[in-house]
């Protein structure tokens, strides 16, 4: 069985016929864990900031002594910015 069989379909692409800002994120994360780093970046440019964000969210749950709120907000803003720029670059250039 392949991991792609367990991936969630994009509702925007399925029902509206157009990709969303997060399309390709699941496949890019799988590519990172397979060691295909440049392919993952080309699939979804925000993959590394997304992984850093998810790691920090995990730290926030494990390490209750520290406050990761400011870091999470910063990473969310950076990740959103990269996603928007990549979306428009992919569709208009």
HURARA-V185418 format. One record per run of one state. SS is the DSSP state (hx for helix, st for strand, lp for the rest). FROM is the first residue (numbers start at 0). TO is the last residue. Records with the same first field share a line. If there is no record, write none. Layout:
SS: FROM-TO  FROM-TO
This chain:
lp: 0-1  6-9  16-23  33-35  43-45  62-67  92-92
hx: 2-5  10-15  24-32  36-42  46-61  68-91
